[in-house]
């Protein structure tokens, strides 16, 4: 008695069907992710597209997705028409200064809240974290009055120090430090290490992924900050990039192509920093999940 070679076992048919459905699900997932990525990337594409066309074409109707005539010299014109180098230097100084202070203070305070035991610790932590609920605009007037009394208007320290403390950074690093085994601290203490030495030589190297993430968030937030630099500065010599871009808006009109070119240039440091630090961010996710399971 012979069997039909084309006939297949029901279990084999079911396995093939599940495999097809699994592949279809994977394809739909990738298609959905690609669509969402394109939606998020379109504003950046539109910014660059408007940066390489004339201002008249930017305002022209109907709107064209691609420029009819590419004008790559817009980037050079935008850079030289204003003291763009000064704006760039000011942004670097302010963003790096705030980031360095935030990381240092957050490491110290997070270690204290995570490892040290002292009366009122939980209440103090709750009070400290409650400042996250205060909108920045409510602090602008008190900070301005304080900076004005100190004579810090239009200075670097006037732009850096009032915004150089972050309860979010303390919370982020505290949660990460809580996942680091205390056995490491006790072993270092047995070797005669002080609390500060334990923080610097033991905790900080293990918490580098979280510190890198905090550094990235802080740098980008200060790089694009507009409100406080606007209030704390007067004139062009201490203006940052977001303030400098507003100078393309004059009584004669707005140079939208120059604004888009300047915005593209100002976006590059944040993009480069995110690309360089992506491995640290991914490591922070994996290491954090590993510590959390201990």
C-alpha distance (Angstrom), angle and dihedral (degrees) to the residues before:
residue distance angle dihedral
X1 . . .
X2 3.85 . .
X3 3.79 129.5 .
X4 3.76 128.4 -140.1
X5 3.85 107.0 -100.3
X6 3.80 90.0 -150.9
X7 3.78 92.6 58.3
X8 3.81 115.1 99.0
X9 3.74 134.3 -161.5
X10 3.83 114.1 -99.9
X11 3.79 90.8 -124.3
X12 3.84 89.8 55.2
X13 3.81 91.0 50.8
X14 3.79 90.3 49.3
X15 3.83 91.4 49.9
X16 3.81 91.3 50.4
X17 3.78 90.5 49.3
X18 3.80 91.8 50.9
X19 3.79 90.5 48.2
X20 3.81 91.1 51.9
X21 3.80 91.6 47.8
X22 3.80 90.3 48.5
X23 3.80 91.8 51.8
X24 3.79 91.0 46.4
X25 3.80 90.2 51.1
X26 3.80 91.1 49.7
X27 3.80 91.1 49.4
X28 3.81 91.9 49.7
X29 3.80 90.7 48.6
X30 3.80 92.7 52.2
X31 3.80 90.7 44.6
X32 3.80 91.0 52.1
X33 3.80 92.7 47.2
X34 3.81 90.8 48.4
X35 3.81 91.2 50.5
X36 3.81 92.2 50.6
X37 3.83 90.1 46.9
X38 3.80 90.8 52.3
X39 3.80 91.0 50.2
X40 3.81 90.8 52.6
X41 3.80 93.5 44.3
X42 3.81 95.5 48.1
X43 3.85 95.1 81.3
X44 3.81 89.7 54.7
X45 3.80 90.6 47.7
X46 3.81 90.0 49.3
X47 3.80 90.9 49.4
X48 3.80 92.3 53.8
X49 3.80 91.4 42.5
X50 3.81 91.4 55.6
X51 3.81 91.1 44.3
X52 3.82 93.1 62.5
X53 3.80 97.6 49.1
X54 3.80 134.2 72.0
X55 3.78 120.4 -90.2
X56 3.81 90.2 -115.6
X57 3.79 90.6 55.8
X58 3.81 90.4 48.5
X59 3.81 89.2 58.8
X60 3.81 94.8 38.8
X61 3.79 122.0 118.2
X62 3.00 127.5 -113.0
X63 3.79 95.8 44.3
X64 3.80 118.6 -125.6
X65 3.79 120.4 -151.5
X66 3.80 92.4 -146.9
X67 3.82 124.6 38.2
X68 3.77 117.4 -102.3
X69 3.80 88.8 -142.9
X70 3.79 122.5 22.5
X71 3.81 115.1 -135.8
X72 3.79 106.4 -172.0
X73 3.79 90.8 170.3
X74 3.80 88.9 75.9
X75 3.80 89.7 86.6
X76 3.81 92.0 54.6
X77 3.81 92.4 44.0
X78 3.79 91.9 50.4
X79 3.80 91.2 48.8
X80 3.82 96.1 49.8
X81 3.81 99.9 35.6
X82 3.82 90.0 69.9
X83 3.83 132.6 26.0
X84 3.79 88.2 -91.1
X85 3.79 92.0 157.8
X86 3.81 89.8 58.8
X87 3.79 91.5 49.4
X88 3.80 90.2 49.3
X89 3.81 93.2 49.4
X90 3.80 92.2 48.1
X91 3.79 91.6 50.4
X92 3.81 91.5 49.6
X93 3.82 92.6 49.7
X94 3.81 94.3 46.7
X95 3.82 96.6 42.5
X96 3.81 94.4 45.3
X97 3.81 92.7 43.9
X98 3.79 93.9 50.8
X99 3.81 91.7 44.1
X100 3.82 93.3 51.2
X101 3.82 93.4 49.4
X102 3.80 93.8 43.8
X103 3.81 92.1 51.4
X104 3.82 93.5 46.6
X105 3.81 95.3 47.0
X106 3.80 93.2 41.8
X107 3.81 92.1 52.2
X108 3.80 92.3 51.3
X109 3.80 96.5 44.4
X110 3.81 94.0 41.4
X111 3.81 91.4 52.4
X112 3.80 90.6 48.8
X113 3.80 93.1 51.0
X114 3.81 93.2 43.3
X115 3.82 102.1 42.6
X116 3.80 111.5 16.5
X117 3.79 122.4 78.6
X118 3.80 116.8 -149.0
X119 3.81 135.3 147.0
X120 3.79 114.3 -78.9
X121 3.79 94.4 13.6
X122 3.80 96.2 137.9
X123 3.80 93.6 44.7
X124 3.80 92.0 48.3
X125 3.80 90.7 49.0
X126 3.80 91.3 50.0
X127 3.81 90.9 49.2
X128 3.80 91.0 47.5
X129 3.80 93.3 50.1
X130 3.80 92.3 45.4
X131 3.81 87.9 71.1
X132 3.80 86.7 74.7
X133 3.80 87.6 74.8
X134 3.83 93.4 58.8
X135 3.84 111.3 96.4
X136 3.77 114.9 -126.5
X137 3.80 92.8 -125.5
X138 3.83 89.6 64.4
X139 3.81 90.3 59.7
X140 3.78 97.0 47.3
X141 3.82 97.9 86.6
X142 3.85 96.5 45.7
X143 3.80 91.1 45.6
X144 3.80 91.9 48.1
X145 3.81 92.1 50.3
X146 3.80 90.4 49.0
X147 3.80 94.2 47.5
X148 3.80 90.8 45.2
X149 3.83 92.3 52.1
X150 3.80 90.0 50.5
X151 3.80 91.8 49.6
X152 3.79 92.9 -120.0
X153 3.80 98.1 131.0
X154 3.81 111.8 130.0
X155 3.81 93.5 11.7
X156 3.78 132.6 115.5
X157 3.80 94.5 -121.1
X158 3.80 88.8 49.9
X159 3.78 89.7 57.8
X160 3.82 95.9 40.3
X161 3.81 110.6 39.6
X162 3.84 101.2 51.3
X163 3.82 91.5 56.8
X164 3.81 99.0 32.9
X165 3.81 97.7 98.3
X166 3.78 123.1 78.8
X167 3.80 127.9 -175.4
X168 3.80 87.1 -170.1
X169 3.81 89.8 62.2
X170 3.79 90.5 50.2
X171 3.80 91.4 50.5
X172 3.82 93.1 46.8
X173 3.80 95.4 49.5
X174 3.81 93.3 40.7
X175 3.78 91.3 57.0
X176 3.79 90.0 49.6
X177 3.81 94.1 47.1
X178 3.80 90.8 50.3
X179 3.79 87.4 62.9
X180 3.82 93.6 54.5
X181 3.84 110.5 94.8
X182 3.80 113.9 -105.8
X183 3.80 88.8 -140.6
X184 3.80 88.1 81.2
X185 3.81 91.1 57.1
X186 3.81 92.2 47.2
X187 3.81 91.9 49.0
X188 3.80 90.5 51.7
X189 3.82 91.3 47.9
X190 3.79 90.0 53.2
X191 3.79 87.3 56.6
X192 3.80 89.5 54.5
X193 3.81 98.8 -102.5
X194 3.81 118.6 155.3
X195 3.79 123.8 -131.0
X196 3.79 91.8 -102.1
X197 3.80 91.9 49.8
X198 3.81 90.6 49.2
X199 3.78 89.6 52.2
X200 3.80 93.9 49.0
X201 3.82 100.0 39.7
X202 3.81 103.0 30.5
X203 3.80 113.1 20.2
X204 3.80 101.2 36.3
X205 3.85 96.1 52.6
X206 3.81 90.7 49.4
X207 3.80 91.9 44.9
X208 3.80 95.0 48.7
X209 3.83 93.1 110.1
X210 3.82 90.9 56.7
X211 3.81 91.4 41.5
X212 3.80 89.6 51.3
X213 3.79 90.8 51.0
X214 3.81 91.5 49.1
X215 3.81 90.7 47.5
X216 3.79 91.5 51.8
X217 3.81 94.1 48.3
X218 3.81 92.7 46.1
X219 3.79 95.2 46.1
X220 3.80 94.0 49.6
X221 3.82 92.3 45.0
X222 3.81 91.9 52.6
X223 3.79 93.4 40.3
X224 3.80 91.1 60.6
X225 3.81 96.5 33.7
X226 3.78 112.8 130.0
X227 3.82 110.9 162.7
X228 3.80 102.4 60.6
X229 3.85 96.9 40.0
X230 3.81 87.5 49.7
X231 3.80 91.0 55.1
X232 3.81 98.6 37.6
X233 3.82 96.9 49.3
X234 3.77 136.2 60.6
X235 3.76 119.6 -169.3
X236 3.76 134.2 7.0
X237 3.80 102.3 -74.8
X238 3.84 94.5 79.4
X239 3.81 99.0 27.3
X240 3.80 118.6 127.1
X241 3.79 127.4 -140.9
X242 3.84 97.5 -88.8
X243 3.81 89.0 52.9
X244 3.77 92.8 44.1
X245 3.79 92.7 55.1
X246 3.80 90.3 59.8
X247 3.82 89.3 64.5
X248 3.80 88.3 74.6
X249 3.81 86.0 71.1
X250 3.80 107.1 83.7
X251 3.80 138.2 157.7
X252 3.81 88.4 -95.6
X253 3.80 90.9 59.1
X254 3.76 142.2 -82.1
X255 3.80 121.7 -64.0
X256 3.78 96.6 -144.2
X257 3.78 94.2 174.8
X258 3.82 90.6 55.2
X259 3.80 90.7 47.2
X260 3.80 90.6 51.4
X261 3.81 91.1 46.9
X262 3.79 91.6 49.6
X263 3.80 91.5 46.5
X264 3.81 89.9 51.6
X265 3.80 91.5 51.5
X266 3.81 92.5 46.3
X267 3.80 91.2 50.0
X268 3.81 94.6 58.1
X269 3.85 99.1 78.1
X270 3.81 92.1 53.8
X271 3.80 92.3 47.3
X272 3.80 92.5 47.8
X273 3.81 91.2 47.8
X274 3.80 91.8 49.9
X275 3.82 91.2 50.2
X276 3.80 92.7 47.9
X277 3.81 93.1 47.9
X278 3.80 98.9 41.1
X279 3.81 92.4 100.8
X280 3.80 90.5 53.0
X281 3.80 90.5 49.9
X282 3.81 92.8 49.8
X283 3.79 90.1 46.3
X284 3.78 89.4 51.5
X285 3.79 90.6 56.8
X286 3.81 93.7 48.4
X287 3.81 96.6 41.1
X288 3.77 92.1 45.0
X289 3.79 91.5 52.9
X290 3.80 89.8 47.7
X291 3.80 93.2 53.0
X292 3.75 91.2 44.3
X293 3.79 90.8 62.6
X294 3.82 94.3 56.9
